[in-house]
Amino acid sequence: MITIDQKLITHMYKKTLAIGLFALLSVGASAQTSLQHGAWRAALLRNDGNKIIFNLDIQQQKGKTVFYIVNEPEKMLADDVTIVADSVFINMPVFESAFRLKIISKDSLSGTWIRKTTSKDIVMPFTATTKEAYRFPAVHGDATENVNGKWKIDFTRSNNSEREAIGQFVQKGNQVTGSILTPSGDYRYLSGIVTGDSLQISTFDGIHAMVFTGKINKGSITNGNLYSGPVSKEVWTAKKDEQAALSAEQVTRLKDGEDGSLNFSFPDIDGKQVSIKDKRFKNKVVIIQLMGSWCPNCMDETAFLSEYYDKNNKKGVEVIGLAYEYTTDFKRSAASVRKFQKRFNVNYPLLITPTTVSDSLHTEKTLPQLTAIKVFPTTLILDKNGKVTEITTDFYGPGTGDYYTRYKEAFEKKINELLEK
């Protein structure tokens, strides 16, 4: 999940893939420079000189070069790859996120990562090599500390405001995997290393671009830094605490006096109007997913809901996705949301709302029966009478382990109870 009040600080000038790609294709495809297959170490360079490290796995499939973005145990396939002479263009499978690269040699790449936002693009320099295929070097030797288990984390932003989180880590030898959960969502799959008493973990998924560092001393972590994107930095500390929990708060609810009925009608990604009042939703348990194609946790929820819908639709379950996008440009929004539809084979309607996620009145313009929608994804569950019975922001993705398992169990129990009524 992502809170809508997070500010994206963007730097550098705006670029588009289309211009560069057109120029290259117009002169014809020259002989391609081959890339070494296997493990690569990639780095995004921040304005302060720090690097956000992640791994790639480059493979040849059906005569085509494909890239996997590796955050153990996830390997995210990016197969929309165009190679022309020594230039490589990679569109991420979801999100408005892409790479424009140059092949320096068969074992070296250089270029930029470009991510679209509500206004200016985020552009970060990128390099990758096979010469150092590890994620982080064990510069301090074997691990002398262990982060396995649950941690209570306190982040402090640059403006000195604080926020809470939970760290859930698994350490095997030097290697660490896991995730960090916040009240507004999780950071998906983190992976890295403990070397000596030093922790380094990171993630990249096309939106999240983060690296966490810290010093471990028995049951505490100090001197922690979170570097995110081109400029954002927070400090953090942590204490080992198997009972750690996040503050419970219902972020969005029905307004006083509302009976739980909704009334909306928006176009799907093909422009066809879909209404909650349509016959297909009558006498059904309906799950409404408030999402955005810019939201990593929405990606994980879409994967879960798509599979769930296919298994349970015939039992009387319907799902509707309502997308709150960066702009009101329907063509751009539909193209971005269609990536979700194709990636996860979504068979329920994904609708484009006529407002933006940054519009302070986006709730009033779309679902005026609710108080402000502040977290994405937010999930609404309607009973067979079309009444909202639950509003939750509790989704945590597969990178969170037991949290994800418990969420699925509670979700399925709730839907089954409503189906039996």
N, C-alpha and C positions, 0 to 999 in steps of 0.2 A: 504494500500500500504506500501511497505517497500523499502527503498533505499538500493542499493547493496553495498554501501560503509560503512554500519554500521559494526563495528567489534564486534564479539562475543568473550568475554573473558571467557574461559572455565577453570575449575579447576577440580581436583580430577582425579581418574583413570577411564578408560573405562570399562564399563560393558555391557553385553548383556543379554537380556531376555531369549534368546534361551537356553543358557547353564543351567541357573538355573531352567528353566521350564522342560527341558529334565531330569535333575537329579531328580526332584520331581516326575515326571510322571513315571519314570522308576521303582520306588519302589511301585507304585500303589497308587490310590487315597484313602486316609484314610477318616474317617468320618469328614465332614466339620464342622468347627466352625461357628455357625450362627452369622450374624451381625444384629444389631438393625436397623430396617427400619426407614426412616424419615430423618430429618435434621441433618447434621453434620457440624462442623466447622473445616476447613482444614488449614494447615499452611506449607509453604515452608521456611526453615531456611537458611538465607543468611550467608555469611562468616563473616559479621560484627555484627551478632547477631540479626539484624532486621528480621522481619517475613513478608512474603507475604501471606495475608489472603484471603481465598475464601470459598465458601460453597459447600457442597455436599448434594445430596438427594439420599439415597440408597433405592431401592425398589426391590420387587420380581415380576417378570413378566414371566408368563408361566413356573413357576417352576425354574426360573433362576435369580440370583442376578444381578442387573444392577445398574450402577452409573450415576447420572446426575451431570454435572458440572454446578453450578448455578451462573450466573451473571445477576441479574434481569434486564430485564424480560426474558432473555434467559436461557433455561435449555438444555444443550448440552448432548445428550444421549451417554454414553459409554457402549455398551453392549457386547464388546469383553472382557469378564471377565472370568478368570479361577481361581477357588479356589481349592487348594489341601491341605488338613489338615489345618494348620494355615497360609498358604501362599496365597496371592492374587496377581494375575497378571492382569493388566488393560492396554490394548492397546487403545490409543485415536482413535476416529473414523476417524480423518484426522491427518496429520502430522506424522513424525517419532518420536513419543512421547509416553511414557508409564510409568506406576508405577509398582514397585516391592515392595510389602508390607507384613507385618506380622500382624496377628490378635493378639493383646495383650489381648483383652477381647471383648465381644460382642459390647461394646461401645467405643472401642479404637483401632486405627490403627497406625502403625509406619513403616517407610521404606524409599524409595527413589523415586524421579521423575527423569527419564532419558530422555534426549532429544538429538537426533543425530544432528550433524552439518556437515560442510565440513571436519572437522578433528576430534578433540577429542569430546567425548560426554560431554554435560552439565549434571552434577549429583548434585541434591540438596536433603538434608534430608527432610523428610515429616512426619507430624503427623496429626491425625484427631481424633475428639472426638464428642460424642453427649452430653456431659455434659455441653458444652457451645455452643449451636447451633446458637447463633447470629453471625453476621459477625464482628462487632466492638462493644465493650461495651460503653455505654453512661456514661463514667466516669465523665464527667462534667455536667451531667444532661441534661435537655431539651435544644434544640437549642436556642441560643440567637442571631444568625446571620442567614442569608439566602443567598444561592448561586444560587437560581433559575434564569435562563436566560443565556445570552451569555457573555463570558469573553475573553478578549485579554490576552494571556499567553506568557511569555518570559521564555524560558529555558536556563540555562547556563550549558554546559557540564563541565566535570572535567578538560578539557584542556582550559577552559575559553572561548571557542567559543560559540556563541549564536544561538538559533533557535526559530522561532515563532510558535505559535499554537493558537487554539481557543477552549475554553471550552464551552460545551453546556450541562447545568444541569437542572434537575427538582428536586425540594425539596418538600417533603410532610411531615410535622412534622420534625422529626429527619432524615428521610430517604432520601437519594440522589441517583439518577440514572442519566445516561447521557453518554457522550463520550468526548474525546479530539481529535481534528482534527489537523493534521500537513500537510505541503506541500507534504509529502510522504505517507499520508494515515491517518487512524484513529485508535484509540486504542479500537475499538469495544465497548462492553458493560461494563461500569464502574458502580459499585454500592458501597454504603457505608453509612456514617452517618455524620451529624453535631451534635456535643455535646458541649454545651456552644458556644465558638467561634472557635472550632477546627474542621477541615475537615479531614476525612479519607475515601478514596475511593480506590478500587482495582479491578483487573481483573485477571483471569486465563483462557486460552482457549487451552492450549497445546503448545503454542509458547509464546504468551504474558504472562508474570508473573510479575505484577506490583502493587505497592501500592504508592499512592500519599497522602502526608500530608501537612497541611498548617494552618495558622491562618487567620481568616476572620475579617476584620474591616470595616464595612459598605460596600463601593464599592471596596475594595481591598483585596487581599490575599497576605500575606507575610510569610517569614520563611518556604517556601514550599520546600519539598524534594520529589523527585521521585526515588524510589528504584526499580530496574529492574533486574531480574535474580539474579545470585549468588553474583555479585560484583558491577554492574553498579549503579551509583548515579548521579543525576543532581539536581541542585537547581532551583526553579522557583518562579515567582511572577505573579500576575494577577490583571487586572483592569476590573471592570464591564463596558461592552461596547456593546450595542445591534447592533452597526454598524461595529463591528470587522470583518475584512476580511483578508484572506491570500494573499500574493503576487502572482499575476498571472504570470506564466511563462510556456512557452511550452518547456518541458524538452527534448522531442525527436521530430524530424521532418525529412522530406525527405531531403536528401543531395541536394545541388545545382546541377542543371542539370538533376536530376531524373524526369521522367514523371509520377511517381506514380505506375508503374507496379512492382509487386513482383514476385520472382521465387524461390520457395523452395519446398523441398520434404523431409519428415522425417517419421520415423516409428511411428505408433500408439502404444498403450500400449499392443497390441497383436502382434506387430512386422510387421504389414502390412504397406507398404509404401503408404503415402498419399501426393499428390502434389496439390498446389494451381492451377495448370493447369488442374486438373482432370475435367471431364465432369460435375460432380455434382455441381461445383462452377461457371459454365459458365452462364452468363446473370442473376446472382444472386447478391443481396446485401450481402456481406460477412463481418462478424465481426471476427477479429482476436484478440484473448485474449493472451497477453504475460503474463505468470503466472509462479508460482512455487508451488509445494506441501508443501513448508515450509512457505508459505505466508498467514497470517490470512485474509487479505483483499481480496486475491485471492479466498479464500474459500467463502467469502460473494458474490463476483462477480460471482463465478461459480454457486452458488445457484440461483442468479438472472438470469444469462444467460441461465441456463438449463430450468427454467420455461418459460422464454421468447421464447426460441427456440421451445419448444414443442407447444406453442400457435401460432407461426408465421412462422414456417418452410414451411408450404403449401402456404404461401403468396409470397414465393420467397426469404426467408432469410436463410443464412447458417452461421454457427459459427465454428471456428477452434481454439482450444487451443494449444498454443506452450509452452511447459514446459521447464524451465531452472532450472535444479536440482543441488543438492550438488555435485554429482560426475558424471563421464561418465560411471559408471556401469549401463548398460541398465536395468538389472534385478532389481536392487535396486530402480532405478528411476521409472520404470513401476509399481512396487508394491506400491510405495508411491502415485503416481498419480492415480492408480486404486482405492485407498481409496476415492478420490474425486469423481470418476466416480460412484462408488457404493452409496456413501452417498447421492449424489444429483441426482441420476438417469440420468446421463449425456448421451444424445443420439447423441451428435455431437462428432467428432473425437478429441481426446486429443493426441498430438504428442510429442515425446521426442526429444528435440534438442541434437545434438552431442557435446555439450559443457557444461560447468558448469556456474552457476550464478556468481561465483567469477573470472572467466576467463576474463581478461581485454579486450580480443578480441571476446567476445561472440556475440556482434552485427555483427562485420565483418564476422564471421564464419556462421552466420545464416540469417541475413537480412542486407546485405551490402548496401542496398539502403538508410538506415536510419543513422542518427547520433546516438550517444551512447544511448543505453537503460539503464536508471539509476533508474527507479522506476517500481515497480511491485505492482499491475497490471498496464500495459499500454495497451490501447485498440486502435486498428486500424480499421477504417471503409472503406470498398471498395465499389465503386459503381458498377453498372451492367456491366461496361466496364472493371472491374478489376483494377481500379485506386484508390489509396489511397486518400480519400477526407477529412479525419480527423484523427488526432492522439491525444489521450487525456489520461491524468493521473488523471482525475477529479472524479474517482469513490470514493464515500464514502458510507459505509455500513449502514444497518438498525439501528445500535446503535446510529447513528447521527441524527435520526428524520427527520426534514424538509430537511436537506441536501440530504438525501437518496431519499426522495420523489421528490425533484426538479431534482436530477440526472436522475431518471427513466423517468420523464416527458420529459426532454430535449433529452434523448436518444431515446425514442420512437418517438418523433417528427422528429428527424433527420432521423431515419430509414424509417418512413412513407414517408417523402419527397423523399427519394432516390427510394423507391418502385414505386412512382407515375411517375417518370421520364422515 
